[in-house]
Every structure is written in C-alpha cells, then in structure tokens.
Amino acid sequence: MLTQPDRPAGRGLRSTSSAVKSLALERGLQVLQPQNLRADALVEELRAGRADAVIVVAYGLLLPPPVLRVARYGAINVHASLLPRWRGAAPIQRALLGGDAETGVSIMHLDEGLDTGPVFTQRRLAIGADDDFGTLHDRLAALGADALIETLADIAAGRARSTPQPQAGATYAPKIEKTETRLNWQRPAVELERAVRAFRPAPGALAQLDGQPIKVWRSRVVAGAGAPGSVLRSDGKLHIACACGALALEELQPAGGRRMASAEFLRGRRLAAGARFE
C-alpha cells in the first residue's frame, strides 16, 4: 500500500502518520511512502506485486504513466465530485464555495490528465444547508466505498463499461490556499457563509478584529446593511455588514482561546459603536 510521507501536524509539529497508514500497519500490510512515484525501483516493486488494479483515493499526486500501467486493469480512482465538474485537489470545498446544490462521487479510470479519464459510475448526493466539509467528506467517503466495491465486482465479471467525460461543464478545483480562508467583507454574506462551512472543521474561516485573528466556525445570513465589516449588532448577537446582506457570527474562537458562542464572546469583549472587522 502507498500513502504520502508522514507530515508535521499539530501545535508541536510532530511527524504524524495518516489514518490510512495506521490502519494498514494494524492489519499487517506493507506500507510504502515514496516522496515521488518516478523511481524505477518503485515501479518494479509495484509491478512485482502483480496487482489486478491500482486503487487511488485522495492520494494527492499524479500517477506517472509507468505506474498507471503496472496493474492488469489499470488505475481506478475514487473522486469526490460529479466529473467533469471540480477536477482537482479540493472538490468538496469548491462545491460548497460554489453554492452547488448537489455533489457526489465518480469512479473513474485514471489517465495522464488531471481527473480527465473515463468514468465507470457516479453516485449523487444533495448538499444540505448545514453541510460543511467534514459532513460531506464523511458521507462521500461512505458513498465512494460502496460505489468502488460495486465497480470492482463489475470489472472482475467483465461487465464494467467506462464513458469518456464530456468537455462541457468541466471545472477545476485547485487546492485551498491560506489566503482564501480570510473572510472578505466586500463579498456578499451568502458567499461568506459558504466559506465558513467549506473550511469547517479545518482550517477554519478567519476574520480579524483590532489586528487580532478570530476564527469563525458557525454563521448564518441575516438582513442588514452598512459599511462592509462594520458591526451592526452586538447585543448578545453579533451581526457584521457585508457587501450584500449581513453575517451573524454564531460561534467564534479568539486567538489562543477556545471556541465559544457569540453571546459568550461579547460578554468578554464589549464592542463599541462603529467597531469594524477587517
């Protein structure tokens, strides 16, 4: 089994194994963690395994042609979108940011492009008003696992058929950059509310007040108008003006503090009239 190398994580930046690696080691499986997939020795080791198929799930690296061809049935990928929409690294977050009404999983045959290969099957999933990255990730993971098992059975039985992706409707889902997590009050409130959900449970949407960062974990769109970023209400509820409408901040986390409801935040921090979020 291949997985990404261990990465530093947490406040102590300790080297941390992925959940996939931990489970594989518990099951007594061999684990390889190459920095890249282009070494001839690695390709030979994979070829020696005589696998029927290479299964790829959120690996994060493009497979070079020699790896695509090491298995009898090639490389099969579980992608968390309804291809060709949201090809790329962050399909779940991009679907939320884009205000999509639904998403899903695609079981596809990998080629040399970025999520451009033919699709065996898709499963659709409605996006609820309260869904965030965490809830969608978990629901799509379960949906993708079931769809993958069915597809592999169809491939083994010789009844699987893949269909080339249409060119129309193709969009790209680049990885989330840190700058994107900053809430821009010059945007409509509905877009900021989507961002809060897209970046929950990690890395969190970021606001700033008096030069100090504040993470916003829960919010909702409310009526209101004013200069973008200005506090419209701070009487136990915290409403911030946006370019269109206002955003009620319902759960926040000050720098170095814990997550708390807006009412608790306001009891510890009185906001004067005219206060503004940056």
C-alpha positions in Angstrom: 0.0 0.0 0.0 1.2 3.5 -0.8 0.5 6.6 1.1 2.0 10.1 1.5 5.1 10.5 3.7 4.5 11.4 7.3 3.9 15.2 7.8 4.3 17.5 10.8 1.0 18.3 12.3 -0.5 19.9 15.5 0.9 22.7 17.6 4.1 20.8 18.2 4.5 20.0 14.5 5.3 16.4 15.4 5.6 13.9 12.5 2.2 12.3 12.1 1.1 9.3 10.1 -2.0 9.3 8.0 -5.1 7.3 9.2 -4.6 5.1 6.2 -1.1 4.2 7.2 -2.1 3.5 10.8 -4.9 1.1 9.7 -2.6 -0.6 7.2 0.0 -1.3 9.8 -2.6 -2.6 12.2 -3.7 -5.1 9.5 -0.1 -6.2 8.9 0.1 -4.6 5.4 3.3 -3.4 3.8 3.4 0.4 3.6 5.4 2.4 1.1 5.8 6.2 1.5 7.8 7.5 -1.5 8.4 11.2 -2.0 7.5 10.7 -5.6 6.4 7.9 -7.9 9.0 8.1 -10.6 11.8 5.9 -9.3 12.4 2.8 -11.4 12.9 0.7 -8.3 9.4 1.6 -7.0 7.8 0.9 -10.3 9.4 -2.5 -10.4 8.3 -3.3 -6.8 4.7 -2.4 -7.7 4.9 -4.5 -10.9 6.2 -7.4 -8.8 3.0 -7.3 -6.7 1.0 -8.5 -9.8 -2.0 -6.4 -8.7 -5.2 -6.6 -10.7 -5.8 -2.9 -10.2 -4.3 0.1 -8.6 -6.9 1.9 -6.4 -6.4 5.6 -5.8 -8.2 7.6 -3.2 -7.2 11.2 -2.3 -3.5 10.4 -2.9 -2.6 13.9 -3.8 -0.1 13.2 -6.6 -0.5 12.5 -10.3 0.5 8.9 -11.2 3.2 8.8 -13.9 2.5 6.6 -17.0 4.6 3.6 -15.8 2.5 3.4 -12.5 -0.7 3.8 -14.4 0.2 0.6 -16.4 1.5 -1.7 -13.6 -1.8 -3.4 -13.0 -3.9 -5.6 -15.3 -7.0 -3.2 -15.1 -5.0 0.0 -14.7 -5.6 2.6 -12.0 -9.1 3.2 -10.7 -9.8 6.4 -8.8 -12.5 7.5 -6.4 -13.1 11.2 -6.9 -15.4 13.3 -4.7 -17.3 15.2 -7.4 -19.6 14.7 -10.3 -17.0 14.8 -13.0 -16.2 16.8 -15.2 -17.2 19.4 -12.5 -14.5 20.0 -10.0 -11.5 18.1 -11.3 -8.5 18.6 -8.9 -7.4 18.6 -5.3 -10.3 20.3 -3.4 -13.6 19.2 -5.0 -15.6 19.1 -1.7 -14.6 22.6 -0.6 -15.1 24.0 -4.1 -18.6 22.6 -4.3 -19.5 24.3 -1.1 -17.9 27.6 -2.0 -19.7 27.5 -5.4 -23.1 27.0 -3.8 -23.7 23.7 -5.5 -27.0 22.0 -4.7 -25.5 18.6 -5.1 -22.2 16.7 -5.3 -21.3 13.1 -5.5 -18.5 10.6 -6.3 -17.2 9.4 -9.6 -15.4 6.1 -10.0 -13.0 6.6 -12.9 -10.2 5.2 -14.9 -7.1 7.3 -14.4 -5.2 8.6 -17.4 -2.3 11.0 -17.7 -4.5 14.1 -17.2 -5.9 15.6 -14.0 -9.1 13.7 -13.3 -9.8 13.5 -17.1 -10.2 9.8 -17.5 -13.4 7.9 -18.5 -16.0 7.3 -15.7 -17.4 3.9 -14.8 -20.2 5.2 -12.5 -21.3 8.1 -10.4 -23.4 8.5 -7.2 -25.2 11.7 -6.5 -25.6 13.4 -3.1 -27.7 16.5 -2.2 -25.8 19.2 -0.3 -27.8 20.4 2.8 -28.0 23.9 4.1 -26.0 22.8 7.2 -23.4 20.6 5.4 -19.8 21.5 5.8 -16.5 20.0 4.6 -16.5 17.5 7.4 -20.0 16.1 7.0 -19.8 16.0 3.2 -16.4 14.3 3.4 -17.7 11.5 5.6 -20.9 11.0 3.6 -19.0 10.9 0.3 -16.4 8.5 1.7 -19.1 6.0 2.5 -20.8 6.5 -0.8 -17.5 6.2 -2.7 -16.5 3.0 -0.9 -19.8 1.3 -1.9 -19.5 2.5 -5.5 -15.9 1.3 -5.7 -16.7 -2.2 -4.5 -19.6 -2.5 -7.0 -17.4 -1.2 -9.8 -14.5 -3.6 -9.0 -17.0 -6.5 -9.0 -18.3 -5.4 -12.4 -14.7 -5.1 -13.7 -13.9 -8.6 -12.5 -17.0 -10.0 -14.1 -16.3 -8.3 -17.4 -19.4 -6.2 -17.4 -17.9 -2.8 -16.5 -18.0 0.0 -19.1 -16.5 3.4 -18.8 -17.6 6.5 -20.6 -15.4 9.4 -21.7 -16.1 12.6 -19.8 -17.9 15.4 -21.7 -15.9 18.6 -22.4 -18.9 20.8 -21.4 -19.2 21.7 -17.7 -15.6 20.9 -16.8 -14.3 23.0 -13.9 -11.1 22.9 -11.8 -10.9 22.6 -8.0 -7.4 23.9 -7.0 -6.2 23.2 -3.5 -7.3 25.7 -0.8 -4.7 28.4 -0.2 -4.4 30.0 3.2 -5.3 33.4 1.8 -8.7 32.1 0.8 -9.7 31.3 4.4 -9.8 35.0 5.2 -13.3 36.4 5.2 -13.6 39.3 2.8 -16.4 41.6 3.9 -16.6 43.1 0.5 -18.3 39.9 -0.7 -22.0 39.0 -0.3 -23.0 37.5 3.0 -24.2 34.3 1.3 -20.7 33.7 -0.1 -19.1 34.2 3.3 -21.5 31.8 5.0 -20.5 29.2 2.4 -16.8 29.8 3.1 -17.4 29.2 6.9 -18.9 25.8 6.0 -16.3 25.0 3.4 -13.4 25.5 5.9 -15.0 23.6 8.8 -13.7 21.6 10.6 -10.3 22.7 9.1 -8.6 25.0 8.7 -11.4 27.4 9.8 -12.6 30.7 8.3 -10.5 33.7 9.5 -11.7 37.1 10.5 -9.7 39.9 12.2 -10.7 42.4 14.8 -8.4 45.1 16.2 -5.5 43.4 14.5 -6.2 40.0 16.2 -7.2 36.9 14.3 -10.6 35.3 15.1 -11.8 32.0 13.6 -15.4 31.8 12.7 -16.8 28.3 13.0 -20.6 28.9 12.5 -22.5 31.7 10.9 -25.8 32.4 9.0 -27.0 35.1 6.6 -29.3 37.8 8.1 -30.8 41.0 6.9 -28.7 44.2 7.4 -26.8 46.9 5.6 -23.8 49.0 6.4 -20.2 49.6 5.5 -18.6 46.1 4.9 -17.1 44.8 8.0 -18.9 47.1 10.4 -20.7 45.7 13.5 -24.4 46.1 13.1 -25.5 44.3 16.3 -23.6 43.3 19.4 -26.3 42.8 22.0 -25.7 39.1 22.6 -25.8 38.5 18.9 -23.0 39.6 16.6 -24.0 40.8 13.1 -21.5 42.1 10.6 -22.3 44.0 7.4 -21.2 42.6 4.1 -21.3 43.9 0.6 -24.8 42.4 0.3 -26.7 41.5 3.5 -25.1 40.7 6.8 -23.5 37.7 8.5 -24.4 36.6 12.0 -21.3 35.1 13.7 -22.6 32.4 15.9 -19.5 30.5 17.1 -16.0 32.1 17.2 -12.6 31.3 18.5 -10.3 34.2 19.6 -6.5 33.7 19.1 -5.2 31.4 21.8 -8.7 30.8 23.1 -11.4 28.2 22.8 -14.5 28.0 20.6 -17.4 29.8 22.1 -20.9 31.1 21.2 -21.1 34.8 20.2 -23.0 35.7 23.4 -20.1 34.4 25.5 -17.6 36.2 23.2 -19.5 39.5 23.6 -19.7 39.2 27.4 -15.9 39.2 27.5 -15.4 41.8 24.8 -17.6 44.8 24.6 -17.7 46.2 21.1 -18.1 50.0 20.7 -20.3 51.5 18.1 -18.5 51.7 14.8 -16.3 48.7 15.5 -15.2 47.0 12.4 -14.0 43.6 11.4 -11.1 43.7 8.9 
